[in-house]
Amino acid sequence: MRMVRGALPQSACESRSAEIRKRLFGVAEFERAATVLAFASIRNEVRTQLIIEEAWSAGKRVALPRVHGDELRLRVIDAQTPLAPGAFSVPEPAEDDESIDPSEIDFALVPALAVDPRGYRIGYGGGYYDRLIPQLSNACTCAVAYDFQMISEVPELPFDVSVDLVITDSRLIHAA
């Protein structure tokens, strides 16, 4: 799946990401959210920068994760927050940026390498989001991926956690 997504032309990443963004902004749970957890996309992942900018324009508070040991800690960001490559070369806010408790998140965007209609996803193997999602006690969780990343079933391991929604460039799925 990494190879397939990696071969996607930049123009296709941009147009597919725009479709995902349109669907996302039509989701009631996202519209109601005051505080959104996003992620900084890398390589050919779904582009999140415009989602973040539109969330700010809509008056939402936005947080990004920062890897700390084997967990993700959440930091509030704004347009002036510098991001620097962190763990796995993913852009992250600084350790001393304003922290936010996971229970304050209303809507969480979750990356996925592959995802199934039940909301189970394959990430990059670190289990960071599987440990974070249970802490997002007040959040609607949403995996974003290109439609070709949808697979019929992700093998489910005991520590895997599903998301509530899956948004691709061609569909919105209410999982579980």
N, C-alpha and C positions, 0 to 999 in steps of 0.2 A: 504494500500500500504506500509505503514511503517513496518507492521508485515511481509509482504511477502518479502520485501527487507531485513529486519532484519534477516530472516531465511536463506538467501542466504549464502552458505558456502564461506569461505574466498578464496578458490581456484577459485570459480566461479566469485567472485568479481574481482579477479586479471585477469583472462582470458577474461572476458567480457570487463573490462577496457582497456586491451591491444587492443582489437578489435576496441573500440571507439577511442583510441589514433591513431591507424593506419588510420582510416577513417579521423580523424581530420587533420592529417598531409598531407592528400591528397587534402584538400579543398583549392582552389586557394585564397580565402579571408584570410585564416589563413596563408598560405605561404607568401603572400604579406605583412602581418601585421608586423610593426616594434615594436608596443607596444601592449601587450596582457594583458587583465584582466582575472585572474583565480580565483579560490576559493580553500581554504584548505578543503579537504573532511574530513568528520567525519563518524563514524559508517560504514555502508555499502554503502555509496555513491560511485559514480564513482570515482576511484582513480585518483587524479590530480597531485600527486607529480612527476611522471615520465613525464607527459605532461609539467610541469613547467621546469623540468631539460632539456628536449629536446628543449624547447623554448629558454632557455639560450644558449644551445649548438649551436642553429641556429642563435645566435646573437640578439635575441629579448629581449626587455625590458619587464619585467613582474611586474604586480601590483596585490595586493590583497586588498580586502575590509576590512574596520574596522568599526564596528558599533559605531556610535556617535549619541546618542539620537535616533531619528526615521529615521536616514539616514545612508547611507554607504559613508564613505570617503575612498579614494583610496591612497595606499602607495606603492611605488616602493620597490621591494625586490630583493635580490640576494642570493647566496648560503650561505652567512654568516649572513643573517638577522634572528635573533631569533624570533620565533613565540611563543605566549603564549595564553592559553585559554582565550577567551574574552566572549562577549555576547553569550549566548546559548552554551557555551563550544567550540565554533569554534575557531581554532587557528588563531590569528591575529598578524599583525606587531604592533610595538609600535606606540603610538600617535605621537611621535617626529620623526619617520622615514620620509624619503622624500615623500612629498605629490605630487600627480599628478591630474591634472584636468580631469574630465571625457571626455572632448572633445579631449584629446590626445590619447585615447584608439582607436586602429584600429580593434581589435577583442576581444569580451567578451564572456567568458564561463559563463554560468548561471546554477546553480543547479536546479533540479526539482524533486519533489516527484512523479508527474505524468505530462504528457504532451500530447498534441494532435497534429495531422498533420498540424493544422493551426498555430502552434507555441505558443498556449496558454498553460500555465503551472500552476500547483498547487505547491506552495512552502510550507513554514512552517507557513504561515498565518500572517507574519509581514508586508508584502507589501514592503519590502526593495528594492527588485529588480524592482518592478513595479514603484517605485519612481526613481530609478537609470537609468533604460533603456532609458527614454526620454532624459536624460542628455548625453548619449553616442552618440552624434550627428554624429560622424564620424566612428562609429563602426558597424561591422557586429556582431549581437548578436546570440549566439548559445547555446541552451539547450543541455546538455548531460545527458543521462539516459540509463538504461538498457532497452532492448526491451520490457520486460514485463510491464514497466512503461508507455508505450504508451497506451492511451485510445482513444476511438473514438471521444469524445468531452468533453472538460473541460467547465464547466459552466462559462460563461463570465460575469463578473461584470463590472460596469462602469469604475473602476479604474485599471482594468487588462490591461497589455501590452503584446503583443506577441513578440516572438523572430523571427529572420530571418531564422535560420536553426535549425534543430533537428538532433542530431547524437546519434544513439544507437549502440549496438554491432552488429546489422544486417542491419542497413539502414541509409541513409542520406536523409533527407527530406528538400527541400527548401520550407519553409512555406510562407505565404503571398507573 
